[in-house]
Amino acid sequence: MKNIYLIRHCKAEGQEPAAALTAEGEEQADRLAGFLAEKQIDYVVTSPFARTIATISPFCQKRNLDYTVDDRLKERVLSSANAPNWMELLEHTYVNLDLVYEGGESSREAMCRGAAVIEEIAGGPYRNAAVVTHGALMSLMLKSIDPAFGFREWRNLSNPDVYLISVKDGERSMERIWK
């Protein structure tokens, strides 16, 4: 049995890669560290974005654990064009997983890169891992386990959010354990 704690970052000041956590986000990261402290996590991997690293750093410091940065956990790029109707465009990508907008990536592409991280952990030596990422990518990683997970569920994610992905005998199940 393996446990993978899939974590969406705490509240941040913006969407750009260097965006820091807000003061509330920093408090959330401290609470999250307390929540994760008893989970016996032996491996931590995070997106390279500042807000994900800041989300997991209090936990890593508390447990004296290093974290690994993995570019595959970066947020999904919907489009490079400024789209005032981005929410509508995003919703379409949960229906048509191969839909690609200018300068973006399809849901299927993003899902595959995120799911690959989960697969590597599931096949690796760690029993309890923490994976820190972003909302859209997290929702697609969860969709790879439960195809019914979609746009509405993405909208209901919180900052932070934690899902437990359990892997036993090659079977995956998921459960929201903290929001």
C-alpha positions as CSV (number, residue, x, y, z in Angstrom):
1,M,0.0,0.0,0.0
2,K,1.3,3.4,-1.0
3,N,-0.2,6.8,0.0
4,I,0.3,9.8,-2.2
5,Y,-0.8,13.1,-0.8
6,L,-1.7,15.3,-3.8
7,I,-1.6,18.9,-2.6
8,R,-2.8,22.2,-4.2
9,H,-0.7,25.1,-3.0
10,C,-1.9,27.6,-0.4
11,K,-3.3,31.1,-1.3
12,A,-0.9,33.1,-3.4
13,E,-0.5,36.7,-4.6
14,G,-0.8,35.8,-8.3
15,Q,-0.4,33.2,-11.0
16,E,3.1,33.9,-12.3
17,P,5.8,31.4,-11.4
18,A,7.4,33.8,-8.8
19,A,4.2,34.7,-7.0
20,A,4.6,34.4,-3.3
21,L,2.1,33.2,-0.8
22,T,-0.2,35.7,0.9
23,A,0.0,36.2,4.6
24,E,-3.0,33.9,4.9
25,G,-1.3,31.4,2.6
26,E,1.7,31.4,4.9
27,E,-0.5,30.6,7.9
28,Q,-2.2,27.9,5.8
29,A,1.2,26.4,5.0
30,D,2.0,26.2,8.7
31,R,-1.4,24.5,9.4
32,L,-0.8,22.1,6.5
33,A,2.6,21.2,7.9
34,G,0.9,20.2,11.2
35,F,-1.7,18.2,9.3
36,L,1.0,16.3,7.3
37,A,3.3,15.8,10.3
38,E,1.7,12.5,11.3
39,K,1.5,11.0,7.8
40,Q,5.0,9.5,7.8
41,I,5.9,11.1,4.5
42,D,9.2,10.0,3.2
43,Y,9.3,11.8,-0.2
44,V,8.3,15.2,-1.3
45,V,8.1,16.5,-4.9
46,T,6.9,19.9,-5.9
47,S,6.3,22.2,-8.9
48,P,9.2,24.7,-9.3
49,F,6.8,27.6,-8.8
50,A,7.5,29.7,-5.7
51,R,4.0,29.2,-4.2
52,T,4.2,25.4,-4.2
53,I,7.7,25.4,-2.7
54,A,6.5,27.9,0.0
55,T,3.5,25.7,0.6
56,I,5.6,22.6,1.5
57,S,8.7,24.2,3.0
58,P,7.3,24.5,6.6
59,F,6.5,20.8,6.5
60,C,10.0,19.9,5.1
61,Q,11.7,22.1,7.7
62,K,9.6,20.6,10.5
63,R,10.5,17.0,9.4
64,N,14.0,17.8,8.2
65,L,13.1,16.5,4.7
66,D,14.4,17.7,1.4
67,Y,12.1,18.2,-1.5
68,T,12.6,17.4,-5.2
69,V,11.5,19.9,-7.9
70,D,9.8,18.4,-10.9
71,D,8.9,20.6,-13.9
72,R,6.1,18.2,-14.9
73,L,4.2,19.6,-11.9
74,K,4.0,23.1,-13.3
75,E,0.6,24.6,-13.8
76,R,-1.2,23.7,-17.0
77,V,-0.9,26.4,-19.7
78,L,-4.4,27.0,-21.2
79,S,-3.3,29.5,-23.8
80,S,-0.6,32.1,-24.4
81,A,-3.2,34.5,-25.6
82,N,-5.1,36.8,-23.2
83,A,-8.6,35.4,-23.2
84,P,-11.3,37.3,-21.2
85,N,-13.5,34.2,-21.5
86,W,-10.8,31.9,-20.2
87,M,-13.2,30.1,-17.8
88,E,-15.4,29.1,-20.7
89,L,-12.4,28.0,-22.7
90,L,-11.1,25.9,-19.7
91,E,-14.5,24.2,-19.3
92,H,-14.4,23.0,-22.9
93,T,-11.0,21.3,-22.3
94,Y,-12.6,19.0,-19.7
95,V,-15.1,17.8,-22.3
96,N,-12.6,17.6,-25.2
97,L,-9.3,16.5,-23.7
98,D,-7.5,17.0,-27.0
99,L,-8.6,20.7,-27.4
100,V,-5.6,23.0,-27.7
101,Y,-5.6,26.8,-27.7
102,E,-2.9,29.0,-29.0
103,G,0.3,28.5,-27.1
104,G,-1.3,26.1,-24.7
105,E,-1.4,22.4,-24.0
106,S,-4.4,20.0,-24.1
107,S,-5.9,18.5,-21.0
108,R,-4.6,15.1,-22.2
109,E,-1.0,16.4,-22.5
110,A,-1.1,18.0,-19.0
111,M,-2.9,14.9,-17.5
112,C,-0.2,12.6,-18.9
113,R,2.7,14.6,-17.5
114,G,1.1,14.8,-14.1
115,A,0.0,11.2,-14.0
116,A,3.5,10.2,-15.0
117,V,4.7,11.6,-11.6
118,I,2.1,9.6,-9.8
119,E,3.1,6.4,-11.7
120,E,6.8,6.9,-10.9
121,I,6.0,7.3,-7.2
122,A,3.6,4.3,-7.2
123,G,6.4,2.2,-8.8
124,G,9.2,3.6,-6.6
125,P,10.5,2.8,-3.1
126,Y,8.5,5.4,-1.2
127,R,5.5,4.4,0.9
128,N,4.1,7.9,1.7
129,A,4.8,10.8,-0.7
130,A,3.6,14.4,-0.9
131,V,3.1,15.9,-4.4
132,V,2.6,19.7,-4.5
133,T,1.1,21.3,-7.6
134,H,-1.6,23.7,-8.9
135,G,-5.3,23.5,-9.3
136,A,-5.8,22.8,-13.0
137,L,-3.0,20.2,-13.1
138,M,-4.2,18.6,-9.9
139,S,-7.7,18.3,-11.2
140,L,-6.4,16.6,-14.4
141,M,-4.2,14.2,-12.3
142,L,-7.3,13.3,-10.3
143,K,-9.3,12.9,-13.6
144,S,-6.7,10.3,-14.7
145,I,-7.9,8.2,-11.7
146,D,-11.6,9.1,-11.9
147,P,-12.7,10.2,-15.3
148,A,-15.8,11.9,-13.8
149,F,-13.6,14.5,-12.1
150,G,-14.1,17.6,-14.3
151,F,-14.6,21.3,-14.5
152,R,-17.1,21.5,-11.7
153,E,-14.8,19.6,-9.4
154,W,-11.9,21.9,-10.4
155,R,-14.0,24.9,-9.4
156,N,-14.7,23.3,-6.0
157,L,-11.0,22.9,-5.2
158,S,-9.7,25.2,-2.4
159,N,-6.3,26.7,-1.6
160,P,-4.8,24.5,-0.2
161,D,-6.5,21.2,-0.9
162,V,-5.3,17.7,-0.2
163,Y,-6.4,14.4,-1.8
164,L,-5.1,11.1,-0.7
165,I,-4.3,8.7,-3.6
166,S,-4.0,5.2,-2.3
167,V,-2.3,2.6,-4.5
168,K,-2.8,-1.1,-3.6
169,D,-2.1,-4.0,-6.0
170,G,-1.9,-1.6,-8.9
171,E,-5.4,-0.2,-8.2
172,R,-5.8,3.5,-7.4
173,S,-8.4,5.2,-5.3
174,M,-8.7,8.8,-4.2
175,E,-10.3,10.7,-1.3
176,R,-10.4,14.4,-0.4
177,I,-8.9,14.6,3.1
178,W,-8.4,18.3,3.7
179,K,-9.9,21.4,2.3
